[in-house]
Amino acid sequence: MRRNRQLRMLILIIAIVAVAIWFDLPNNPGIHVFGIDKAIETRLGLDLVGGVQALLEADLPEDVDIDTEAMNTARTIVENRVNGLGVSEAVVQQAGDRRIVVELPGETDPEKALSILRQTGLLEFVDMSDISVDQAIALVGTKIETDFAQGSEAGDVLEDVPVFPTVITGTGLENVGVTTNQAGEYEVAFELKPEEAVTFADYTTNNVGSVLAIILDKEVISVPTINSAITDGQGVISGSFTPEEANALAVQLRYGSLPIPLKIVETRTIGPSLGQDSLQKSALAGGVGFTIVILFMALYYRLPGIIADVAIVIYAILAFALFRYIPITLTLAGIAGFLLSTGSALDANILIFERLKEELRSGRTIQQSVDIGWRRAWPSIRDSNIATLITCTILFWFGSQFGATIVKGFSLTLGLGVLVSLFSAIVISRTLLSLVLEWLKPTNYARWFGI
């Protein structure tokens, strides 16, 4: 009965390891069955692949209280804009009451990306029916004043330009995307919400032949002429855009205007060569440390040590598969947390093996020593790992609240590693050791266990 249970457990372990190895394959195709569309990939952080980190701060006086909901909304909009830019593995995290940390791994043009993130993205459809087409074209690229309440700063507006009435604003946009016309030119297509669509239809019906300017942050970007009434709430913004310019404008408009202005107070750029060097040195340090630990366990604990080495290798396979599946963005701090959790797995095995050796010295049989060793070592293993998990929770909360992404990454990989290490020590090590001992039936304890 006992042997059958151990064999069933061994089959389960083999199945879990097989799936984990498949997850760890470098060119894993991902899971795309039964409606599941899940990518399996290794995500590397800013300090490993290079890129830029920026600290955005509310551009308001220090004595002005900032609404928590407004700050959360600003963070969400910045995150959506980052995702819209196509920056992979980006991190956007609020830091305190006034700041937002943005990390853009692998970004090759950080200034361009950050300029999009901090703009307010205030779109206005402005009535220019009182001036000619040529006069409207002359205003493209200049700042103007509109009658919308959130006007631009006085210094940005030309004094000799009249105030134009705003028909609708970008808050009425339902969908925005980049398209091309028959001439192959890039345009930004938009669809309005129902209420704004009615307003837009009434205006265009009454102003066919007039200029309806597209204004972004009080700057004229396009001055199309209304050729016919637009009653379906759909239109395009044209302006001789490049693909990058059209995409940048669509990102700004798609995710709306920021509820509070943001400014960049600090930036840090890491080159890809430095990130690659850090990755190589981390891999080397981890490999050397892992090899030393495996040799120590095998030489000092003999047979149980070799079983522990197998369990530790399986632990590494399982933990890395978990990081790829979630996925977790690995940074230098995250790798350190993963390596530290390896020590937790070894601690559990050491406690168990020391108890096992004590029971063998007292004259108990192999099976009795294994059972008693595991049972008496469990309270120490449980308490130490619970303490580590509590610490990880506190560190994760701290990192989330104050924008300390390094602390957050360390606590996350350490916590997950500890959970996997518990499974490795309590299930894998015990199952493998019990099966091997039953097969070998050793009698020379000094030789097999280093007593």
C-alpha positions as CSV (number, residue, x, y, z in Angstrom):
1,M,0.0,0.0,0.0
2,R,2.8,2.4,1.0
3,R,4.8,1.5,-2.1
4,N,1.8,2.0,-4.4
5,R,1.2,5.5,-2.9
6,Q,4.9,6.4,-3.5
7,L,4.8,5.2,-7.1
8,R,1.7,7.2,-7.8
9,M,3.4,10.2,-6.3
10,L,6.5,9.5,-8.5
11,I,4.3,9.4,-11.6
12,L,2.7,12.8,-10.6
13,I,6.2,14.3,-10.0
14,I,7.4,13.1,-13.4
15,A,4.3,14.5,-15.1
16,I,4.7,17.9,-13.4
17,V,8.4,18.0,-14.3
18,A,7.7,17.1,-17.9
19,V,5.2,20.0,-18.2
20,A,7.7,22.4,-16.5
21,I,10.5,21.4,-18.9
22,W,8.1,22.1,-21.8
23,F,7.4,25.6,-20.3
24,D,11.2,26.2,-20.0
25,L,11.9,25.5,-23.7
26,P,13.4,28.7,-25.2
27,N,11.1,28.7,-28.2
28,N,8.0,27.6,-26.5
29,P,5.0,28.2,-28.8
30,G,2.7,28.9,-25.9
31,I,-0.8,27.5,-25.1
32,H,-3.3,28.0,-27.9
33,V,-6.0,25.3,-27.3
34,F,-9.6,25.3,-26.1
35,G,-9.9,29.1,-26.4
36,I,-6.8,29.6,-24.3
37,D,-4.3,32.1,-25.8
38,K,-1.3,32.1,-23.4
39,A,2.2,33.1,-24.3
40,I,5.1,31.3,-22.4
41,E,8.1,33.7,-22.3
42,T,10.9,34.9,-20.2
43,R,10.6,38.5,-19.3
44,L,13.7,40.4,-18.5
45,G,13.7,43.7,-16.7
46,L,15.3,47.1,-17.3
47,D,18.6,46.3,-15.6
48,L,19.1,43.1,-17.8
49,V,18.2,44.3,-21.3
50,G,18.7,48.0,-21.0
51,G,16.2,50.8,-21.5
52,V,15.0,53.8,-19.6
53,Q,13.4,54.5,-16.2
54,A,11.6,57.7,-15.6
55,L,10.0,59.3,-12.5
56,L,6.9,61.3,-13.3
57,E,5.6,63.8,-10.8
58,A,2.4,65.8,-10.6
59,D,3.1,69.2,-12.1
60,L,1.3,71.0,-9.4
61,P,2.4,73.1,-6.4
62,E,3.5,71.1,-3.3
63,D,0.7,72.6,-1.2
64,V,-2.0,71.4,-3.6
65,D,-3.6,68.2,-2.5
66,I,-3.9,65.6,-5.2
67,D,-7.0,63.4,-5.3
68,T,-6.1,59.7,-4.9
69,E,-8.6,58.7,-7.6
70,A,-7.1,61.2,-10.1
71,M,-3.6,59.9,-9.4
72,N,-4.8,56.3,-9.9
73,T,-6.5,57.3,-13.2
74,A,-3.3,59.0,-14.4
75,R,-1.3,55.9,-13.6
76,T,-3.8,53.8,-15.6
77,I,-3.7,56.1,-18.5
78,V,0.1,56.2,-18.5
79,E,0.2,52.4,-18.4
80,N,-2.3,52.1,-21.3
81,R,-0.2,54.6,-23.3
82,V,2.9,52.5,-22.6
83,N,1.1,49.3,-23.8
84,G,-0.1,51.2,-26.8
85,L,3.4,52.1,-27.7
86,G,4.3,48.4,-28.0
87,V,7.0,48.6,-25.3
88,S,7.3,45.0,-24.0
89,E,7.6,44.1,-20.3
90,A,7.0,47.8,-19.3
91,V,6.4,48.6,-15.6
92,V,4.2,51.5,-14.5
93,Q,3.9,51.9,-10.8
94,Q,2.6,54.6,-8.5
95,A,5.2,55.9,-5.9
96,G,3.6,57.7,-3.0
97,D,0.9,60.4,-3.5
98,R,2.5,62.4,-6.3
99,R,4.8,60.2,-8.4
100,I,4.7,57.4,-11.0
101,V,7.6,55.2,-11.9
102,V,7.8,54.1,-15.5
103,E,10.3,51.5,-16.8
104,L,10.6,50.9,-20.5
105,P,12.9,47.9,-21.1
106,G,14.6,47.8,-24.5
107,E,13.3,51.2,-25.5
108,T,15.5,52.7,-28.2
109,D,14.0,56.2,-28.3
110,P,13.2,57.1,-24.7
111,E,12.7,60.8,-25.2
112,K,10.0,60.2,-27.8
113,A,8.2,57.7,-25.7
114,L,8.4,59.8,-22.5
115,S,7.1,62.9,-24.4
116,I,4.0,61.0,-25.3
117,L,3.5,59.7,-21.8
118,R,3.6,63.2,-20.1
119,Q,1.4,65.0,-22.6
120,T,-2.2,65.8,-21.6
121,G,-3.5,64.6,-24.9
122,L,-6.4,67.2,-24.9
123,L,-8.1,66.9,-28.3
124,E,-10.5,69.5,-29.5
125,F,-12.6,69.7,-32.7
126,V,-12.6,73.5,-33.2
127,D,-14.9,75.6,-35.4
128,M,-12.8,77.8,-37.9
129,S,-15.7,78.7,-40.1
130,D,-15.0,82.4,-39.7
131,I,-11.6,82.2,-41.5
132,S,-10.5,81.0,-44.9
133,V,-8.9,77.7,-45.7
134,D,-5.5,79.4,-46.4
135,Q,-5.7,81.2,-43.1
136,A,-6.5,78.0,-41.3
137,I,-3.6,76.2,-43.0
138,A,-1.2,78.9,-41.9
139,L,-2.1,78.1,-38.3
140,V,-1.0,74.5,-38.5
141,G,1.7,73.9,-35.9
142,T,0.9,77.0,-33.9
143,K,-0.8,77.4,-30.6
144,I,-4.2,78.9,-30.5
145,E,-6.8,79.8,-27.8
146,T,-10.2,78.1,-27.7
147,D,-13.2,78.6,-25.5
148,F,-12.8,75.2,-23.8
149,A,-12.4,75.6,-20.0
150,Q,-9.0,73.9,-19.8
151,G,-7.1,76.4,-21.8
152,S,-3.4,76.2,-22.3
153,E,-0.9,78.4,-20.5
154,A,-1.0,82.0,-21.5
155,G,2.6,82.0,-22.7
156,D,1.9,79.3,-25.2
157,V,-0.8,81.2,-27.1
158,L,-0.2,83.7,-29.8
159,E,-1.7,87.0,-28.8
160,D,-2.8,88.0,-32.4
161,V,-4.8,84.8,-32.9
162,P,-8.6,84.9,-32.1
163,V,-10.4,82.6,-29.7
164,F,-12.1,79.8,-31.6
165,P,-15.2,77.8,-30.3
166,T,-14.8,74.2,-29.4
167,V,-17.3,71.9,-31.0
168,I,-16.5,68.7,-29.1
169,T,-13.5,67.3,-27.2
170,G,-11.6,64.1,-27.2
171,T,-13.6,62.8,-24.2
172,G,-16.3,62.0,-26.7
173,L,-14.1,59.5,-28.6
174,E,-15.2,55.9,-28.6
175,N,-12.5,54.2,-30.7
176,V,-9.3,55.4,-32.3
177,G,-7.0,53.6,-34.7
178,V,-4.5,54.1,-37.5
179,T,-5.6,53.5,-41.1
180,T,-4.4,54.3,-44.6
181,N,-6.3,56.0,-47.4
182,Q,-6.4,55.1,-51.1
183,A,-3.2,57.1,-51.6
184,G,-1.4,55.1,-49.0
185,E,-1.2,58.0,-46.6
186,Y,-1.6,57.3,-42.9
187,E,-4.6,58.7,-41.1
188,V,-6.1,58.4,-37.6
189,A,-9.6,57.1,-37.7
190,F,-12.0,57.8,-34.9
191,E,-15.5,56.9,-33.8
192,L,-17.6,59.1,-31.5
193,K,-19.8,58.2,-28.6
194,P,-23.6,58.5,-29.3
195,E,-24.1,61.9,-27.6
196,E,-21.1,63.6,-29.3
197,A,-22.0,61.9,-32.6
198,V,-25.3,63.9,-32.5
199,T,-23.5,67.2,-31.8
200,F,-21.0,66.4,-34.5
201,A,-23.7,65.5,-37.0
202,D,-25.6,68.8,-36.4
203,Y,-22.4,70.9,-36.7
204,T,-21.2,69.3,-39.9
205,T,-24.6,69.4,-41.5
206,N,-24.8,73.2,-40.9
207,N,-21.2,73.9,-41.9
208,V,-20.4,72.0,-45.1
209,G,-17.5,73.7,-46.8
210,S,-16.1,75.2,-43.6
211,V,-12.9,74.3,-41.8
212,L,-13.1,72.1,-38.7
213,A,-9.6,72.2,-37.1
214,I,-8.2,69.3,-35.1
215,I,-6.4,70.8,-32.0
216,L,-4.1,68.7,-29.7
217,D,-3.0,70.4,-26.5
218,K,-3.9,73.8,-28.1
219,E,-1.7,73.2,-31.1
220,V,-3.3,73.0,-34.6
221,I,-2.4,69.6,-36.1
222,S,-4.9,69.4,-39.0
223,V,-7.4,71.7,-40.7
224,P,-9.7,69.5,-42.8
225,T,-12.6,71.0,-44.7
226,I,-16.0,69.5,-44.1
227,N,-17.0,68.1,-47.5
228,S,-20.3,66.6,-46.4
229,A,-22.4,66.1,-43.3
230,I,-20.9,63.4,-41.0
231,T,-23.9,61.7,-39.4
232,D,-22.5,58.3,-38.5
233,G,-20.1,59.6,-35.9
234,Q,-17.0,58.3,-37.8
235,G,-14.2,60.3,-39.3
236,V,-10.5,60.5,-39.9
237,I,-7.7,62.9,-39.0
238,S,-5.3,63.5,-41.8
239,G,-2.1,65.5,-41.8
240,S,0.7,63.8,-43.8
241,F,1.6,61.6,-40.9
242,T,4.4,59.1,-40.8
243,P,3.5,55.7,-39.4
244,E,5.2,56.6,-36.1
245,E,3.4,60.0,-35.9
246,A,0.0,58.5,-36.6
247,N,0.5,55.7,-34.0
248,A,1.7,58.3,-31.4
249,L,-1.3,60.5,-32.0
250,A,-3.7,57.5,-31.8
251,V,-2.1,56.4,-28.5
252,Q,-2.6,59.8,-27.0
253,L,-6.2,60.1,-28.1
254,R,-7.2,56.5,-27.5
255,Y,-6.4,56.7,-23.8
256,G,-7.7,60.1,-23.1
257,S,-6.3,63.1,-21.3
258,L,-4.5,63.0,-18.0
259,P,-6.6,64.2,-15.1
260,I,-3.5,66.0,-13.7
261,P,-0.4,67.3,-15.6
262,L,2.8,65.3,-15.2
263,K,6.5,66.3,-15.5
264,I,9.6,64.2,-15.6
265,V,11.8,64.8,-12.6
266,E,14.3,62.1,-13.1
267,T,15.4,59.7,-15.8
268,R,17.9,56.8,-15.9
269,T,19.1,55.1,-19.1
270,I,20.8,51.7,-19.2
271,G,22.5,50.6,-22.3
272,P,21.8,47.1,-23.7
273,S,25.5,46.1,-23.4
274,L,25.5,46.9,-19.7
275,G,22.3,45.0,-19.2
276,Q,23.7,42.0,-21.1
277,D,26.9,42.1,-19.0
278,S,24.8,42.1,-15.8
279,L,22.8,39.1,-17.1
280,Q,25.9,37.1,-18.0
281,K,27.5,37.8,-14.6
282,S,24.4,36.9,-12.8
283,A,24.1,33.6,-14.7
284,L,27.8,32.8,-13.9
285,A,27.4,33.6,-10.2
286,G,24.3,31.5,-10.0
287,G,25.9,28.6,-11.8
288,V,29.0,28.6,-9.6
289,G,27.0,28.9,-6.4
290,F,24.6,26.1,-7.6
291,T,27.6,23.8,-8.4
292,I,29.2,24.3,-5.0
293,V,26.0,23.6,-3.2
294,I,25.4,20.4,-5.1
295,L,28.9,19.2,-4.5
296,F,28.6,19.9,-0.7
297,M,25.3,18.1,-0.4
298,A,26.6,15.0,-2.2
299,L,29.9,14.8,-0.3
300,Y,28.6,15.6,3.2
301,Y,25.2,13.8,3.2
302,R,26.1,11.0,0.7
303,L,22.9,9.2,-0.6
304,P,20.4,11.7,0.9
305,G,22.5,14.6,-0.4
306,I,22.4,13.2,-4.0
307,I,18.6,12.8,-3.7
308,A,18.5,16.5,-2.5
309,D,20.6,17.5,-5.5
310,V,18.1,15.9,-7.8
311,A,15.2,17.6,-5.9
312,I,17.0,21.0,-6.1
313,V,17.4,20.7,-9.9
314,I,13.7,19.8,-10.2
315,Y,13.0,22.8,-8.0
316,A,14.9,25.1,-10.3
317,I,13.0,23.7,-13.3
318,L,9.6,24.2,-11.6
319,A,10.4,27.7,-10.3
320,F,11.6,29.0,-13.7
321,A,8.6,27.5,-15.4
322,L,6.4,29.3,-13.0
323,F,8.2,32.6,-13.6
324,R,7.7,32.1,-17.4
325,Y,4.0,31.1,-17.1
326,I,2.8,33.9,-14.9
327,P,4.9,35.7,-16.3
328,I,7.3,37.5,-13.9
329,T,9.7,40.2,-15.1
330,L,13.1,39.1,-13.9
331,T,15.5,41.7,-12.7
332,L,18.8,41.4,-10.9
333,A,17.0,41.7,-7.6
334,G,14.5,39.1,-8.8
335,I,17.3,36.7,-9.7
336,A,18.8,37.3,-6.2
337,G,15.4,36.4,-4.6
338,F,15.2,33.2,-6.7
339,L,18.8,32.2,-5.7
340,L,18.0,32.9,-2.0
341,S,14.9,30.7,-2.2
342,T,17.2,27.9,-3.3
343,G,18.8,28.2,0.1
344,S,15.4,27.7,1.7
345,A,15.0,24.5,-0.1
346,L,18.4,23.3,1.0
347,D,17.7,24.4,4.6
348,A,14.6,22.1,4.7
349,N,16.6,19.1,3.3
350,I,19.5,19.8,5.8
351,L,17.0,19.8,8.8
352,I,15.4,16.6,7.6
353,F,18.7,14.8,6.9
354,E,20.2,15.8,10.3
355,R,17.2,14.4,12.1
356,L,17.4,11.3,10.0
357,K,21.0,10.7,11.0
358,E,20.2,11.2,14.7
359,E,17.5,8.6,14.5
360,L,19.8,6.1,12.7
361,R,22.5,6.7,15.5
362,S,19.8,5.8,18.1
363,G,19.3,2.4,16.5
364,R,16.1,2.9,14.5
365,T,15.4,1.3,11.2
366,I,15.8,3.2,7.9
367,Q,12.1,3.6,7.4
368,Q,11.5,4.6,11.0
369,S,14.3,7.2,10.8
370,V,12.9,8.6,7.5
371,D,9.4,9.0,8.9
372,I,10.5,10.4,12.3
373,G,13.1,12.7,10.7
374,W,10.5,14.3,8.5
375,R,7.9,14.6,11.2
376,R,10.2,16.2,13.7
377,A,11.9,18.5,11.2
378,W,8.5,19.8,9.9
379,P,7.8,22.4,12.7
380,S,11.1,24.1,12.1
381,I,10.7,24.0,8.3
382,R,7.1,25.3,8.6
383,D,7.9,28.2,10.9
384,S,11.0,29.4,9.1
385,N,9.2,29.5,5.7
386,I,6.1,31.2,7.2
387,A,8.4,33.9,8.6
388,T,10.0,34.3,5.2
389,L,6.6,34.5,3.4
390,I,5.4,37.1,5.9
391,T,8.6,39.2,5.2
392,C,8.0,38.8,1.5
393,T,4.5,40.1,1.9
394,I,5.7,43.1,3.8
395,L,8.4,43.8,1.2
396,F,5.9,43.4,-1.7
397,W,3.5,45.9,-0.1
398,F,6.3,48.3,0.5
399,G,7.5,48.0,-3.1
400,S,4.0,48.5,-4.4
401,Q,3.2,51.5,-2.3
402,F,6.5,53.4,-2.8
403,G,7.4,52.5,-6.3
404,A,10.4,50.4,-5.2
405,T,10.3,47.9,-8.2
406,I,13.6,46.3,-7.1
407,V,12.2,45.4,-3.7
408,K,8.9,44.2,-5.3
409,G,10.7,42.0,-7.7
410,F,12.9,40.5,-5.0
411,S,10.0,39.7,-2.7
412,L,7.9,38.2,-5.5
413,T,10.5,35.7,-6.7
414,L,11.6,34.9,-3.2
415,G,8.1,34.2,-2.1
416,L,7.2,32.0,-5.0
417,G,10.6,30.3,-4.7
418,V,9.9,29.4,-1.1
419,L,6.5,27.9,-2.0
420,V,8.1,25.8,-4.7
421,S,11.0,24.8,-2.3
422,L,8.5,23.5,0.2
423,F,7.0,21.2,-2.4
424,S,10.5,20.2,-3.5
425,A,11.7,19.3,0.0
426,I,8.5,17.8,1.5
427,V,7.2,15.9,-1.6
428,I,9.9,15.4,-4.1
429,S,12.9,14.7,-1.7
430,R,10.8,12.4,0.6
431,T,9.3,10.4,-2.3
432,L,12.6,9.9,-4.1
433,L,14.5,9.0,-0.9
434,S,11.8,6.5,0.2
435,L,11.8,4.7,-3.1
436,V,15.6,4.6,-3.4
437,L,16.0,3.3,0.1
438,E,13.5,0.6,-0.5
439,W,15.3,-0.4,-3.7
440,L,18.9,-0.3,-2.3
441,K,18.1,-1.5,1.3
442,P,21.5,-0.1,2.6
443,T,23.0,-1.6,5.8
444,N,26.3,0.3,6.0
445,Y,24.9,3.6,7.4
446,A,28.4,5.2,7.7
447,R,29.0,4.7,4.0
448,W,25.6,5.7,2.7
449,F,24.7,8.4,5.1
450,G,28.0,9.8,6.3
451,I,27.3,9.0,10.0
